[in-house]
Amino acid sequence: MPRRRRTVAQHARLRSPNPLGQLAKLLAVAAVVGVVAAIGVVSYTAYDLTADFVEEAVVVENQPAVPPDLGALSGGVNMMLVGIDECEEELIALLGDRCEGADAGGRLNDVNILLHISEEPRKVTVVSFPRDLIFDAPACDTADGGRFGGGTLQINELYTYGGLSCVITAIADMSGQQIQFGAMVTFGGVIEITNAIGGVEICLASDMRDANTGIDWEAGPRTIQGLEALQFLRTRYGVGGSDLARVSNQQQYMSRLARKLVSEEVLSNPSTVLRLASTGLRNVTPTQSLTNPLTLVQVASAVKDVPFEDIVFVQYPTVTARSDANRVEPDDAATEVLWNALRENRSIEVTGGVSVNDGTVIAEPTPGEQVAPTEDPAVEPGEVDPQTGAIALPPAITGSSAAQQTCSAGVVN
C-alpha cells in the first residue's frame, strides 16, 4: 500500500534565529547518506515532527534511553539505515518477479548500512553489509508482538521476520556496537529523495547494459533520478553479476549523493530544501530515538565539520559461505580489526582497493587535476601507524572516502 501523506501539526518552536543556517548543518548529516538528511531537514523546515511520523516510529528492543547530550555516549554514535524492496504499487511493474512471484509477500532488507560517528575527533565510517550475507542471527521481537528465534539465515530476511528493530538487534550483536538510532526507507522512497534534489550525477567507466533492470547506458557521467535511480541501485549484472560489486556501486551513489547534498545547488535553493523535507516525511520511518529534533541537531553538529577524507565507506568483509558457494559469511579476522578500530576511535586506512569484484574503479582525473600517488601502507594490517594514528585495515576490506571519485566499472551484460 502506498504511504499516506501527512499534514503538518504545530509543535514547540526551536530557538534558532537562522533556520537556513541550521538546515545546512542538518544537511551535513545528509552528506553521509540521503535518508538521514531527509529526516533532519524536516525537523528544521517544519519546526516540528508530524503526528503520523512520530506514531509510526519504531520501538527498538532493549535499547537504552539516549542521553540529552550525545557527547555523553561512550564509543560514539551509531545509526542503522535500512533499505527495503517493498512492492509499492507504482513499482510492481518495475520490480518484476520480486513483486509477482513466490516472494511477493515479503519485505526484504536488501540494503543494510551502519553509520558510525566517532567520539572527538569526529570521523564517519559507513559500513555496508551484503544482502547475501549468511550469519548467526540472535532472537528478536517481531512486529506483531511475537518472538523470532534467530539462527542461521541470510541477512536480508531479517526485516521480514522482525522489522527494523530486528535488523538493529542483529547488527548490534554482530558488531558489538550499541546502535542508538535507525531509519527505514523503501526503494520508492530513495527514488523520491533523489528526485527531490534534482538527481545525482554518477559515473560509468565503460558502457553498462543489464537486461534484468533495463539499463542500456553509454560510458561517461550521467545524472540519474526516477526509474534510472532504481535501476542503478538494483543492478548486479551491470557490474559483473556480483552482489558484492553491486554494494560497491551503491557506495559510489552514496558518495556522490553526499557531494550533491552539501553543494550550493541544494543549500542555496530554499524550494529544493523544502521539497526534500516534505519528501522525507512521506518516505522515511525512524526509530523512536530519532524523532526528537534536538537530537537531530546534535547529530548534525557532530558531523558538520568532518572533512570528506574522514568520511569513509567500507564493505563488510566476507568469505565464500561454507554452506552455499553462492552466498558469503563473515571474515571474522578482518571484521575484528574493523570493529576494534571503531571502538578505539582510530582513523582507518583502506588497503584493499575501492571495490569487491571490480564493481567500481577510481575515476580518471580531469585534465590538470593533481592526484597524489598511491602508497603502500606504512604498517602491517591491523597495526597503528605511529605517524598518523590510523589503523591499516586488512586487504579483505574494500572501500573509499567521500574525497575520492569512483566510477562504475560498467561490465556489459
Legacy VTK file of the C-alpha trace (Angstrom):
# vtk DataFile Version 3.0
C-alpha trace
ASCII
DATASET POLYDATA
POINTS 413 float
0.000 0.000 0.000
1.392 3.477 -0.750
2.340 5.518 2.310
-0.317 8.087 3.104
0.587 11.744 3.014
0.945 13.559 6.302
-0.148 17.004 7.344
1.950 19.330 9.468
0.903 19.791 13.097
2.117 22.742 15.203
4.729 21.825 17.804
7.295 23.524 20.012
9.283 26.192 18.127
13.056 25.742 18.021
15.155 28.609 19.299
17.411 29.263 16.310
17.005 32.686 14.649
18.584 31.380 11.425
16.751 28.300 10.101
18.608 28.194 6.781
21.963 28.143 8.547
20.808 25.268 10.689
19.430 23.470 7.667
22.966 23.472 6.340
24.107 21.697 9.480
21.427 19.078 9.110
22.365 18.554 5.502
25.862 17.702 6.696
24.288 14.570 8.102
22.746 14.035 4.697
26.239 14.218 3.261
26.788 10.834 4.794
23.641 9.240 3.426
20.497 10.730 1.931
17.777 9.171 4.013
19.131 10.646 7.232
19.180 14.051 5.603
15.512 13.844 4.796
14.651 13.308 8.463
16.933 16.071 9.676
15.819 18.686 7.205
12.201 18.005 8.073
12.772 18.735 11.732
14.053 22.227 10.933
11.955 23.232 7.972
8.625 22.497 9.628
9.845 23.180 13.182
8.100 20.011 14.226
7.521 16.371 13.542
4.079 15.380 12.372
1.808 13.215 14.476
1.887 10.373 11.942
5.678 10.500 11.671
6.028 10.030 15.430
3.217 7.477 15.573
4.911 5.248 13.004
8.307 5.427 14.724
9.737 2.017 15.629
10.443 0.846 19.166
13.787 -0.986 19.274
14.119 -3.970 21.570
16.299 -3.479 24.678
17.506 -0.082 23.533
18.775 2.149 26.370
17.472 5.689 26.587
19.520 8.217 24.617
21.018 10.898 26.928
20.114 14.552 26.316
23.738 15.256 25.366
25.078 12.893 22.709
28.587 13.743 23.856
27.841 11.521 26.855
27.595 8.442 24.634
30.718 6.352 25.104
32.044 4.934 21.846
30.372 7.463 19.593
27.023 7.456 17.806
25.672 4.646 15.612
22.753 4.759 13.198
21.322 1.837 11.198
19.961 2.670 7.748
17.831 0.007 6.076
16.509 -0.032 2.514
13.705 -2.477 1.760
12.371 -3.667 -1.592
8.736 -3.152 -0.708
6.379 -3.785 -3.620
4.829 -0.341 -3.683
2.016 -0.154 -6.207
3.832 2.160 -8.585
6.926 -0.094 -8.592
5.368 -3.524 -9.099
5.860 -3.481 -12.860
9.452 -2.296 -12.444
10.460 -4.879 -9.844
9.076 -7.759 -11.919
9.331 -11.237 -10.387
10.188 -9.799 -6.994
6.641 -8.450 -6.722
4.769 -11.020 -8.779
6.493 -14.306 -7.954
6.641 -16.589 -4.924
8.453 -13.999 -2.784
5.985 -11.187 -3.408
4.608 -11.280 0.133
7.855 -10.474 1.962
9.713 -7.227 2.514
13.458 -7.831 2.244
16.093 -5.539 3.733
18.348 -5.578 0.684
20.362 -2.507 1.772
21.887 -2.506 5.269
24.197 0.321 6.298
25.735 1.073 9.699
26.703 4.727 10.091
29.294 5.278 12.840
30.157 8.785 14.096
33.198 8.564 16.355
33.929 10.469 19.522
36.169 13.529 19.253
37.960 13.962 16.942
34.892 13.252 14.820
35.163 10.759 11.950
32.442 8.979 9.997
32.564 5.342 8.897
29.812 3.864 6.730
29.727 0.042 6.730
27.641 -1.698 4.024
26.532 -5.301 4.583
25.969 -7.542 1.513
22.412 -8.824 1.100
23.734 -12.377 0.536
25.485 -12.498 3.925
24.715 -15.638 5.942
25.293 -15.337 9.675
24.010 -16.481 13.062
21.268 -14.016 13.993
20.089 -13.527 17.597
16.476 -13.894 18.699
14.396 -10.731 18.421
10.890 -9.396 18.875
8.600 -9.361 15.847
6.414 -6.538 14.652
3.225 -8.417 15.640
4.325 -8.858 19.254
5.732 -12.360 18.815
9.265 -13.670 19.038
11.644 -14.751 16.272
14.031 -17.444 17.463
17.069 -16.378 15.441
19.549 -18.851 13.967
21.496 -19.090 10.730
19.908 -17.065 7.927
20.571 -14.579 5.151
20.721 -11.008 6.402
18.060 -9.655 4.040
15.438 -11.912 5.640
15.584 -10.062 8.963
13.090 -7.350 8.099
10.509 -9.919 7.033
10.779 -11.642 10.413
11.043 -8.714 12.792
11.156 -5.347 11.053
13.653 -2.558 11.689
14.108 -3.470 15.357
15.237 -6.985 14.437
17.782 -5.677 11.920
19.225 -3.290 14.507
19.374 -6.033 17.152
21.243 -8.367 14.792
23.795 -5.798 13.588
24.430 -4.634 17.159
25.091 -8.245 18.156
27.354 -8.833 15.147
29.391 -5.654 15.532
29.493 -5.253 19.292
28.352 -1.648 18.730
25.466 -0.067 20.591
23.134 1.298 17.902
21.168 4.250 19.219
19.257 5.272 16.073
17.773 3.771 12.940
15.684 4.555 9.881
13.985 2.610 7.103
13.329 3.755 3.556
11.794 1.873 0.632
13.301 1.812 -2.853
10.432 4.069 -3.853
11.476 6.465 -1.107
15.047 6.554 -2.398
13.690 7.463 -5.839
11.615 10.287 -4.352
14.560 11.657 -2.355
16.757 11.561 -5.456
14.077 13.375 -7.441
13.682 15.989 -4.705
17.247 17.234 -5.183
17.160 17.082 -8.968
19.022 13.816 -9.430
22.523 12.561 -8.678
25.390 12.525 -11.167
27.086 9.138 -11.302
29.981 7.976 -13.482
30.343 4.988 -15.815
33.880 3.960 -16.736
32.510 1.969 -19.691
29.148 1.197 -21.261
26.677 -0.506 -18.915
23.968 -2.854 -20.093
21.767 -5.035 -17.922
18.713 -6.720 -19.402
17.400 -7.549 -15.914
16.997 -3.913 -14.899
16.655 -2.387 -18.374
19.932 -0.438 -18.294
21.480 0.456 -21.660
23.773 3.397 -20.927
26.898 4.779 -22.545
30.127 5.433 -20.658
30.650 8.810 -19.016
28.863 10.994 -16.460
25.109 10.562 -16.149
22.550 12.290 -13.926
20.039 9.742 -12.667
16.676 10.119 -10.956
13.304 8.400 -11.003
13.369 4.970 -12.631
17.050 5.327 -13.545
17.991 5.740 -9.877
16.191 2.491 -9.047
17.820 0.714 -11.988
21.283 1.846 -10.926
20.873 0.868 -7.277
19.479 -2.562 -8.151
21.802 -3.523 -10.993
24.004 -6.519 -10.356
24.685 -7.845 -13.826
25.605 -4.336 -14.963
28.669 -4.617 -12.726
29.564 -8.226 -13.489
26.814 -10.214 -11.780
28.160 -9.992 -8.234
26.119 -8.740 -5.284
29.392 -7.608 -3.668
30.183 -5.498 -6.731
26.673 -4.043 -6.504
27.390 -2.868 -2.948
30.496 -1.037 -4.199
28.359 0.519 -6.921
25.818 1.685 -4.339
28.648 3.265 -2.343
29.544 5.338 -5.405
25.952 6.588 -5.417
26.076 7.457 -1.697
29.365 9.320 -2.030
28.123 11.367 -4.980
24.802 11.975 -3.229
26.823 13.383 -0.325
28.553 15.848 -2.608
25.265 16.908 -4.178
23.521 17.463 -0.854
26.183 19.825 0.503
26.552 21.700 -2.778
25.373 25.258 -3.286
22.887 23.878 -5.801
20.934 22.376 -2.892
21.821 24.506 0.136
21.161 27.849 -1.558
17.813 26.796 -3.003
15.022 27.046 -0.391
12.467 25.342 -2.652
14.773 22.335 -3.048
15.299 22.160 0.706
11.552 22.307 1.351
10.885 19.661 -1.297
13.486 17.392 0.305
11.917 17.952 3.720
8.420 17.087 2.523
9.732 14.012 0.727
11.452 12.810 3.877
8.263 12.999 5.915
6.427 10.827 3.412
9.114 8.217 2.852
11.234 7.623 5.963
10.281 5.547 9.008
12.544 6.310 12.021
13.159 4.664 15.361
11.565 6.471 18.292
15.012 7.684 19.372
15.318 9.636 16.101
12.103 11.660 16.330
13.451 14.354 18.661
14.501 17.453 16.652
17.084 18.431 19.286
18.750 15.045 18.919
18.994 15.608 15.183
20.590 18.987 15.831
23.291 17.310 17.893
23.904 14.591 15.316
24.231 17.245 12.617
26.588 19.314 14.743
28.728 16.228 15.355
29.455 15.743 11.662
29.173 19.186 10.107
32.923 19.821 10.121
34.118 16.317 9.257
36.211 16.588 6.065
35.362 14.306 3.148
38.594 12.341 3.607
37.400 11.329 7.086
34.059 10.054 5.756
34.936 6.502 4.724
32.657 3.949 3.038
33.702 0.314 3.574
32.166 -3.024 2.690
31.766 -5.569 5.466
34.433 -8.219 4.740
33.268 -11.700 3.798
34.413 -15.071 2.507
32.537 -17.669 0.474
29.977 -19.395 2.702
30.817 -22.963 3.595
27.169 -23.981 3.266
26.482 -22.295 -0.095
29.046 -21.259 -2.719
26.633 -18.577 -3.959
26.483 -16.866 -0.560
29.020 -15.255 1.783
29.745 -15.366 5.513
31.738 -13.032 7.802
35.511 -12.846 7.533
35.974 -12.898 11.301
39.664 -11.916 11.357
39.127 -8.853 9.172
35.928 -7.737 10.910
37.673 -7.841 14.289
40.203 -5.269 13.065
37.408 -3.007 11.786
35.293 -3.129 14.953
38.360 -2.640 17.166
39.324 0.444 15.165
35.863 1.942 15.699
35.891 1.121 19.421
39.325 2.720 19.821
38.294 5.790 17.819
41.085 5.331 15.299
41.258 6.677 11.786
41.180 3.851 9.268
43.259 3.329 6.149
41.691 1.228 3.386
44.303 -1.050 1.777
42.006 -3.401 -0.154
41.088 -1.160 -3.088
37.830 0.655 -3.787
35.680 -2.317 -4.748
34.927 -6.011 -4.401
34.928 -7.898 -7.730
35.781 -4.730 -9.659
32.349 -3.160 -9.325
33.882 0.322 -9.296
37.181 1.917 -10.256
38.929 5.161 -9.406
37.704 7.902 -11.736
40.113 9.223 -14.321
41.429 12.653 -13.248
40.267 15.666 -15.200
42.918 17.483 -17.258
45.225 19.452 -14.972
43.973 17.746 -11.794
46.736 16.844 -9.354
46.419 13.306 -7.985
48.576 12.110 -5.116
50.388 8.838 -5.847
49.022 5.723 -4.144
51.414 4.457 -1.498
51.604 1.155 0.303
50.547 1.355 3.960
53.407 2.169 6.300
52.397 -0.594 8.721
51.013 -4.112 8.568
47.216 -4.578 8.501
45.752 -4.232 11.960
48.652 -2.150 13.254
48.636 1.546 14.148
50.666 3.939 12.032
52.764 5.858 14.603
52.796 8.970 12.395
49.069 9.224 11.611
47.476 7.142 14.377
45.433 5.323 11.705
44.844 1.577 11.651
45.599 -0.128 8.339
42.604 -2.312 7.524
43.215 -5.800 6.111
43.137 -6.054 2.286
39.885 -8.036 2.637
38.131 -4.746 3.486
37.482 -2.550 0.449
36.137 0.973 0.282
36.809 4.628 -0.398
36.418 8.028 1.190
33.968 10.714 0.140
37.015 12.655 -1.085
37.670 10.015 -3.745
35.820 9.893 -7.046
34.845 6.422 -8.258
33.046 5.175 -11.374
31.021 2.065 -12.085
33.128 -0.451 -13.972
30.112 -0.976 -16.214
30.523 -4.580 -17.293
28.237 -5.196 -20.273
25.577 -7.897 -19.948
LINES 1 414
413 0 1 2 3 4 5 6 7 8 9 10 11 12 13 14 15 16 17 18 19 20 21 22 23 24 25 26 27 28 29 30 31 32 33 34 35 36 37 38 39 40 41 42 43 44 45 46 47 48 49 50 51 52 53 54 55 56 57 58 59 60 61 62 63 64 65 66 67 68 69 70 71 72 73 74 75 76 77 78 79 80 81 82 83 84 85 86 87 88 89 90 91 92 93 94 95 96 97 98 99 100 101 102 103 104 105 106 107 108 109 110 111 112 113 114 115 116 117 118 119 120 121 122 123 124 125 126 127 128 129 130 131 132 133 134 135 136 137 138 139 140 141 142 143 144 145 146 147 148 149 150 151 152 153 154 155 156 157 158 159 160 161 162 163 164 165 166 167 168 169 170 171 172 173 174 175 176 177 178 179 180 181 182 183 184 185 186 187 188 189 190 191 192 193 194 195 196 197 198 199 200 201 202 203 204 205 206 207 208 209 210 211 212 213 214 215 216 217 218 219 220 221 222 223 224 225 226 227 228 229 230 231 232 233 234 235 236 237 238 239 240 241 242 243 244 245 246 247 248 249 250 251 252 253 254 255 256 257 258 259 260 261 262 263 264 265 266 267 268 269 270 271 272 273 274 275 276 277 278 279 280 281 282 283 284 285 286 287 288 289 290 291 292 293 294 295 296 297 298 299 300 301 302 303 304 305 306 307 308 309 310 311 312 313 314 315 316 317 318 319 320 321 322 323 324 325 326 327 328 329 330 331 332 333 334 335 336 337 338 339 340 341 342 343 344 345 346 347 348 349 350 351 352 353 354 355 356 357 358 359 360 361 362 363 364 365 366 367 368 369 370 371 372 373 374 375 376 377 378 379 380 381 382 383 384 385 386 387 388 389 390 391 392 393 394 395 396 397 398 399 400 401 402 403 404 405 406 407 408 409 410 411 412
